[in-house]
Amino acid sequence: MTTRRATLFDLLSAGVGSDPALIAPGGPVWTFANLREQVSQLAEWLQARGLGRGDRIAIALGNGPAMAMAFLAAATAATAAPLNPKYRRDEFAFYYEDTNARALIVAPGEGEEARAALRPGMLLIEAALDDDGRLTLSAAGEAGPPRRDGMAEADDVAMILHTSGTTSRPKRVPIRHRNLVASTANIIATYQLSSADRSLCVMPLFHIHGIVASLLSQLAAGGAVICPPGFDGLKFWSWVEQARPTWYSAVPTMHQVLLARAERNAAIIAANPFRFIRSSSAPLPPVVMERMEAVFGAPVIESYGMTEASHQMTSNPLPPGQRKPGSVGIGFGVEVGIMDEAGNLLPGGVKGEVVVRGPNVVDGYENNPEANAAAFVNGWFRTGDQGYLDEDGYLCLTGRIKELINRGGEKISPLEIDDVLLRHPAVAEALAFAVPHPTLGEEVHAAVVLREGMEASERELRDHCARLLADFKVPRAIHILSALPRGATGKLQRITMAKTLGLA
């Protein structure tokens, strides 16, 4: 790897100076030259206040160019710790302490909960964006002595994120510049990204998917990133019409929201075709992919990513490469294997735990030898997902190992049940999950949201499942809800669903 592409700041050298790098819908446009200049100045400002390599800077900003620039500056001067700005005070307090954050970046007049959780000695920094596109930082509190040890290098930690921690304390994932540079190179190669492309960044920029796929990879390809204030199903098509992106990446729930509003935006879709649409961070039901391709007239590419792999691990290829609905594709710059519980690699077609290795995979969790011993085996990272490699080497996932439903010894993939329910014409969203059972261990239940203006009874939905599934896979109860619970990034909360409905 050349030093030219060793760090995140180096990635910004990919674009021609006068070309657009960041675009705010209805607002300023930042060229690559302007973006490099601002990030460099902001990083120097941070280091002049004692924040340098190894120091963690928490960022609690909403999506948009200010968040993008603050993140790049924090990662260049020190280590960025992007946080969901909607956390509560106790959550901020946990993450500040867990990362040993030295500073917090917020917008003026915003971030009440983030401010309230500040620890003694933390520097409060306000990031204000003016109408001309200039981001200025101002500090409240006592700054440390200036740092003079230079900007971040390839082996430094660019950002610190956490695993989702649905059942236990979240683990810290230190992602180095070299990991992110490798991941962006893999994504550029997968989708043949170039300076002619524009991504529409609707994923949160506190999440690995938004940071690496939507932001860093497109900048590293020399093309512009359209950076709205976040995902908005009502405004999405006006952004498309105004800024003409060539692609976007999102979680399946976002795709489904856009699909539901596609009919009334048919003219914009026809006039502004996407080169491709990417889906990641949760399984995309094949029926949703079929509908999207029919409506949007663009290939929908499903990929598979995790924080520990700096996002992307596998992806279906672009046409004319073969795309397999129900599979998450092949490794690009990443080795993929299937492993048994004893650590042996399994042959094609055999189910086991998905493992990966490559330069995008992190070295390990921070200060967590027990978790590292379990997750990192002989150079491979154990993903916690079950799956198999088909005859062409495409990875097919059968579910999170901890989410598989164990009914009387039968291991049932909830993804299979989701897809069957989604094929009922009245079902808009579906989520199969396990409920404790006194003799079977676990029983299959499902929750659905019906399409607007349509009706279906629980009996009708169970009969639909019985026609397409073996009897032991048919949900014993189907709960018809107005909405399904989601996490901060739009992921459905399968593992806590029984508890949410008072069934655990």
Buried (B, 14 or more C-beta within 10 A) or exposed (E): EEEEBBBBBBBBEBBEEEBBBBBBBEBBBBBBBBBBBBBBBBBBBBBBBBBBBBBBBBBBBBBBBBBBBBBBBBBBBBBBBBBBBEBEBEBBBBBBEBBEBBBBBBBEEBBEBBBEBBEEEBBBBBBEBEEEBBBEBEBEBEBBEEBEEEBBEBEBBBBBBBBBEBEEEBBBBBBBBBBBBBBBBBBBEBBEBEBEBBBBBBBBBBBBBBBBBBBBBBBBBBBBBBBBBBBEBEBBBBBBBBBBBBBBBBBBBBBBBBBEEBEEBEEBBEEBEBBBBBBBBBBBBBBBBEBBBEBBEBBBBBBBBBBBBBBBBBBBBBEEEEBBBBBBBBBBBBEBBBBEEEEEEBEEEEBBBBBBBBBBBBBBBBEBEEBBEEBBBEEBBBBBBBBBBBEEEBBBBBBBBEBBBEBEEBEBBBBBBBBBBBBBEBBBBBBBBBBEBEEBBBBBBBBBBBBEEEEBEBEEBBEBBBEBBEEEBBBEBBBBBEEBBEBBBBBBBBBBBBEBBEBE
